[in-house]
């Protein structure tokens, strides 16, 4: 068990300046304490930022191929430790083992993908309107970047942010979610073992209102990358605007799967099960709205409920588990509060709607997979992100109504449509207001070579993954070089 010496600052493991600690517990058995972690505040953040600032000049000047080679080494170490990381994630976050392995695999993929960018072009040469002038533009690092990451993907999301930032030549201060500090410690120790130079990556564990807020405010931090709730993201974005800091926000979602009357019902049911209940619904891409054509709705609902009742809920370490616990008691209570909200609004429960209190699940934070019927677009359960294993069916008449309802929220991260008609699929691809659109696939399952992010209240325009992941942590520098003979002044846009 850790003893609270869990901040990593300037290459050393240290306790919080104030000596405070907090506990991490197992959501499958909340009486089990996994470790004690440093409860950091602005003093710890200041030390971490100072270390990152001091390390930045040398790291910025390190050739990009060398930075990429280090990421390759990190990726190989992640491969070696994948099972150990996955088992630890099951204990601390609660997701089932197969999903935990997928979380670590995303980090492995990102390490190798970003490593290749060390030898790829990072700018352009363009013609000048004047003779003997060389014009170019290239992307350069922004300096110290602050990362604030969530608990639901405690390895994938941090590495989606960290690896592009490091490859670009930035240094990092990272504040992970207070529910998964142990995973952060494991990742940072791996980076240290890989040979990341002193001060390049710094870790401060603790709470958002203490350490996270301090990181946003810290002088010397050029950019904040935040993944979390829309309300907190809006506050961070507003504060960064006042401080003239760059900010990347990846926020909430209210994703939908549209099932048209010509869809493969069995395929659609499988996609809805995975999207609604994978990671116990604790994904920004989770499908909490199922928009189903009235011609097939009865059959679809019958099949969905039948398959939902077959899902096995158990602690994630159980190899037969398909759904694990939600992350903590507070989240469990929040999820349950939405059941009454939905029923009061007129929605009908088809299955679920209750915490699971029979042994052995009574020791943890388990919630029954829940399906509402008779959900209408204006209901709170159809508009607000619940972030749990809860979904609902909205009945529609045809493609036009389905698209309108799918687009009818303040979010726009991931939307899906099931159909056998290519024209319908292509129209949906064009008209669905979402950063990611799937045809005949679930709403969860992004690949790292494509941009990840949303529109409307889901994000502020930046993307993670793909080559676009370099945008938020770099900025453009233009160059003009005059190599003409003589001393005549040459001016742009001035008639001679």
N, C-alpha and C positions, 0 to 999 in steps of 0.2 A: 504494500500500500504506500502511495506517495505521502510525503510528510508536509507538503506545502511549499517545498523548494522547487517551484514549477514554472517560474518565469525564466525565460532564456534571454539574457541581455548581454550583448557584447561577448558572446561566446561562452557564457557561464550560466549555470543553473543557480538561481537565487530565490529567496523568499520575497514576499511583498515588503516594501519599506516599512509599512505599518505593522507587519507581522500577522495580519488577519488572514484567515483561511475560510474556505467553504467546502462542502462535501459534494461528491458525485455519487449517485446511487443507481442501482439496477432497476429499470422500470418494470422488469418482469418479477422483481421481488424487492419492493421498496425498503425493506428492512436491511438490505445488504448495501453497506457503504463500500464503494470501490476505491476511494482515495480522498485525500484532502489536498486542495489546490490553493495557490496564492490568490487572495482577493485584492486585486490591484486597484490603485487609484491614480490620480493625476501625477503623483510623484514617480510612480513606476513607469508610467507612459513617458514622462519627460526623460527618464534615463534611457528608455528604449529608443526614443526618437533621436537623442543625442548620439547614441551608438550607431544608428543607421545613417545619420548625417556624416559622421566621421568616416564611415566605411564607403560612402558613395563615390568620392572622386576616383579611388583606385578601381572600384568595380565598374564604373562607367567606362574607364579606359581599358578594361580587360577586353580583348577581342571577342566579338560575338561568337565565332566558332568555338572558342574556349568555354564561353558560358553555355553554349549548346552541348558541349561534351560533358559538362558537369550535370546537365539535365539528363543526359543519357545514362550516366552513372546512377543518378537518383532513380530513374525508371527501373534499372536493373535491380537495385536494392528493394524497391517496392515489389518487384516480382518475387524476390526471395522471401520477403516478409508478408506476402499477401495473406496467407492463412492466419498468421498471428494477428495481423491488423483486423482481419474479418471477425475473428473470434472476439477480440476486444470490443469491436463495434457492436456486436450482438449484445454484449453485456452492458455497455454504457448507453447505447441509443435505443436498442430494442428490436431493430429490424431483423428479419430472419436471415439465416446464414447465407443463403444463395444471393439475396439482395445485397448483403454486406460485401460479399466477394465482388459483385458488380460495381459497388461504390469504389472499392480499391482499384478495380480494373480501369475505371474512368481516369483515375489519377495516373496509372501506368501509361495509358494511351496518351494522355495529355503531355506527360513528360517526354515521350518519344516524338510526339507530333511537334511540340514546340522546339525540341532540340534541333530539328531539321531547319528551323528558321534561322539558326545561327549562320547558315551558309546560303541563305536565299536573299534576293534583292530586298532592300527596305526603303526604296525611294525611286526617283526617276530623273532622267536627264531630258530636258526639253529645249526646243530651239529658241533662240533669242531673236527679237525684231531688229537687233543692231549687229553689225558685223564684229567678229572677233570678241564676242562675249559668250562665255560658257555659263549656262543656267542649269541648276539642279535643285532638287528638293529631297530631303531625307527625313526619316523619323528618328527622333532622339528621345532618350529617357526624360522623365519629368523630375526625378529625384527620389525623395522618400515617399512611399505609398503606404497608406493605412488600410488594412483589410479587416472587415467586421463580418463574420460568417455565421451561418445558422447551424443548428444541431441535426437537421434531418439528413444531410449528406456531409458528414463531418470530415471526410477525406477528399471527396470529389470536388465539392464547391471551393474549398480553400486552394486546391491545386489548380483549378480553373483560373483563379485569379493570380496566384503566386507565380506559377511557372512562366506565363507571358511577361509578367513584371520583371522577373529575374533575367529572362532572356534578353529583354530590352535594355538592361543595364541599370534598373532601379534597385533600391534597397527597400526592405519591408519591415513594417511593424504590424503584427497580427494579433487581433483580439477575437478568439473563438467564442462560440456560444457557451454559456455557463453550464449547459446540460451535458456537454461533451468535451470537457477539458482534457480528459485522458487521451483521447484520440489526437488532440493537438500536440500533447507532449510526445507521443509516439512518432508523429510525423517530424517534429523538430529534431528529435534525437536521430532520426534517419538522415536528415539533411546534414547534421553535424558529422555523422559517420561517413557521409559521402564526400566530405571535405569542403562544404560551403564555407568561405572565408569568414572570419570573425566580424560580427556586426552587420553582415549582409541581411540576415533574417533574425528578427527578434520577436519573442512571444510574451504577451502579457495576458494572463488569465483573470477572469473576474466577471463582473456584471456590467450590463450595457450602460446603466445610468451613472456608473462610477468610472470604469475603464474605457468603455466605448465612447461615451460623450467626451472624455478627456482626449481621446485620440482624434476625434473630429476637430476639437478646438486647438490642438497642439500646433504651435508655431514650428515651421520647418517641414510639416507634412504637406506635400503638394497636391495629393490626390487621395480621395477616399473611395473605396469600392465596398458597397454594402449589399448584402442579400438578407432579406427579412420581410417584415410586415410593411404594408403600404403606409400606414400611419407613421411609423418610425422613419421609413425612407423619405417621406415628404419632409419631415422635420430635419433630417440630416441634409437633404438637398437644399432646403431653404437656408440652413446655417452655412453650408459651404458656399452658397451664392453670396451671402453677406461677407464671407471671408475671402472671396475670390479664389476658392479652391475648386479644382476639377472634381467631379463626383460621378460615379457610376452606380446606379441603383437597379437591382433585380428584385422585384417585389411580388405582390400577391397575384393570384389568378382565380378565375371562376370558369374553369374550362368545361367544354361541352363535347359530347360525341353525338353526332346526328346519325340516325339509322333510318334510311329510306326504305320504301316498300319493296324495292328490288334487291335489297342487301342480302348477303349470306348471313342468316340469323345466327347460326352457330359460331361463325367467325366473329360477328359483332358482339355476341354475349361474352366470348373469351376476352375480347379487347376491353369491354366495359368492366369486367371483373378485375382485370389487371390494373386498369386506369383508376378505378374507384377505390380499390381496397389494397393495392400494393403499398408497402410501407405504411400500412394502416391508414391510408389516405393522407399521409403527412408529406405531401409533395406539392410544390407549386404547380405541377402539371397534372395533378389529380383531376379526374373527371367527376365533378359533383352535379353535373346536369346531363341527363340523357334525353335527347330530343328525338322522339320516335314517331314515325308516320302512323296515323290512326288505323291504317289498313292491316298493320302487322303488330300493333302495340300489345294486344292481348297475348298473342303467342310469345312475343319477345319478353314480356313481363313474367310470364309463367316460366320460361326457360331461365331467365336471369335469377329469379328467386330460387328455383330448384338448384342451380349451380352454386349460388351463394350459400345455401344451407349445407353444402358439402365441404365448404372451406374449413380447414382445421386451424383453430387458434391455439397457440401454445407459445411458451418462451422461445425466443429465436434460436436458442442453442439446440432445441429439439429438431432433429433432422426431418421430421415429418411436418413441422410447422409451416403453414402457408401465410399466416398473419400473426405478427407479434403484438406487443403492447404499444400503446401510445406513450409519449415520452415522459409524462409526469402526471401527478394528480390534478394539477391546475388545468392542464390540457384536457384531461378526462372530463372534468366538470364543465369546461367550456363546451365541449362537444355535446354533452348531455343536455345542456341548456337549449341547444338548437332543436332538440326533439320536441320540446314543449312549444317552442316558437312555431315550428312547422305545423304541428297539430292545431294550434290556435288559429293559424292562418287558413286552415282547411285542407291541408295535405293529409294523405292517408298512409299509415305505416303498413308496408307489405311484409317486412321482416326486420328484426333487430330493434334498435331504439333503447338499449339498456346496457349498463356496465355488466361485466361478467363477474359474478361473485362466488361461483362454486369453486371448490378446491380442484386443482392447485392454482387456478387463475386469480383467486381472491387475494393472493399476495402481491399482485402487480396491478398495472393500469390497463386492463383489457376492456375493449368496447366491442360489442357485437356489430358485425357488418350490417349496415342499415340502408334500406331502400324505401323511399317515399314514392307514392303514386299521387296522381291528381295535383301535382305541383304546377303552379302557374308562373309565368315569367316575372311578375312583380313581387312575388313573395320574398321575404328576407332570405329564406333558405335557398332561393334561386339567384340571389344577388350578392350575398356576403360569403366570404371565404371561411369555411368551417374548419378545414385542416384536420380532418379525421375520416374514419371509414363510413361516410354518409354520402349518399347520392339520391337523386330523385328523377322521376320520369315526367317529362312534359310532352303532351300529345299534340301533334301538329298535322296539318293537311297539306302535304306537298313540300317541295324544295323551297319555294319562295318564303313561306312562313318559317321554315326551319332555319334558313340563313338569317332572317331578320331576328329571330329569337336568339340564335347563337351569338349574334353581334350585339345583343341588347344588354350588355353589362358594362361596367366601368373598366373591365380588365380585358386583356388581349394577349395571352401567352400562348396557349396551345389549344387548337380546335381540330376535330376529326370528323370525317364523314365516311359512312359505309354505303356503298352503292356498286352495282354491277355495270352502271352506265358511264362510259368514259366522258361524255359531254357533261353530265351532271357533276362528275368529279372535277373536271377542268373549270367549270363555272364556280364551283365552291372554292377551288384553289385561288381563283381570282377575287372572289367577293368576301370571303371570310376575313374578318378584321382581327388578325392574329399574327404574332411574330413567327409562329410555327403552325403549319397546316399539315395534317396527315390524311391520306385517303386509304381506307381499308386497313388502318393501323390504329393502335391505341394512342392516347394523348401523351403517354410517357414512353421515353425511349430515344432520347436525343443522342446523336453521334458527335464526337468532338471535332470533326472536320467541317462542320456546318455551324453557322452562328446561332447562339442560343440567347433568347431574350424576347421581350414583348412590347406591345404598344399600349396606349392609353395609360391607365394607372398601374400597369404592370412594370413599367420601366421608364427611363428618361432618354432612351435612344441608343445607348451603348449596347454592345453585344459581348457575350462570353463564348469561348470556343471558336473554332475556325480561325482564319487569318485575321478576322476582324477583332479578335481578342487583343491585338496589339494597340487598338485605337485608344482605349481609355487610359493606358499607362505610357503613352508616348505623345509627342507633339511634333508638328512639322517645323523644319528649319529650311528656309530657302537660301540659295547661294548664287551670287553673281560674280564672275571672275573676268576681268578685262585683261586680255593678252595681246591687245593691239600695239603696234609700234607707234611711237610718238607720244606727245603730251596733250593732245587735243581732248577736251572734255566731251564725253559722250553721255547724253541724257535720254531717258526713256520718255516717250509720248510728247516730246518737244520737237516741233517742226524746225528744221534747219533752213 
